[in-house]
Amino acid sequence: MPNHTLESSTVETLDGVNLMTRIFKPKQVKDNMVIVLVHQYSIMGGCQALMKGMASGLADKGYAAVTFDMRGVGQSTGKPSLTGFAEVADVVAVCNWVSQNLSPNKILLVGSSAGAPIAGSAVDQIEQIIGYVSLGYPFGMMASILFGRHHKAILQSPKPKLFVMGTEDGFTSVKQLDNKLKSAAGRNETRLIEGAGHFEMEGPAFDAEMVKRILEFIASL
């Protein structure tokens, strides 16, 4: 039996988009922190269902977790954007909703794949966000054609950051990740998953590993 309950809500953005949102609430709360998870690239099938395993695992460990479908995904209204800039407003709206309705002391923002640059562009827009976790940030040259303009926001943020990546990630090499983080402000950590590819790391087989890494980061904050 899961050690959490599940609720649903609708969050409205400032530009009138309605986002379908799920809240995974632990039965035994360990910390008054809420973890907001941002899913992968909408145009390639990213959706909140892909974050369910991690959200459930985090809730079972005592942390409230929130997932949501970004604009144009599932039952969320609006249209997805090619570069993810419209979706930054979705992340901000959900974090503001969390602050107003779940009353956390703090928020941890987690982004997977294209959700990482989108989340990274929102980190410093919400005071309650105290840290950021990237799962497979697409820093590579080809991915930067779409997401390169997001890089500056997260690299300049003074908030603690954790970058988790597979050593066989096809979008970003370990060297590219290291080079990007050389110029990053604040505290930055990396965790490499040996032999894991980009899409492989997004699969359910790695959910427990991702939960473990997120919890270790929380413990260090």
Secondary structure, DSSP 8 states (H G I E B T S, - for coil): --SEEEEEEEEE-TTS-EEEEEEEEESS-S-SEEEEEE-S-GGGT--GGGGHHHHHHHHHTT-EEEEE--TTSTT--S---SSSHHHHHHHHHHHHHHHHHT--SEEEEEEETTHHHHHHTTGGG-TTEEEEEEES---SHHHHHHHGGGHHHHHH--S-EEEEEETT-SS--HHHHHHHHTT--S-EEEEEETT--HHHHHSGGGHHHHHHHHHHHHHH-
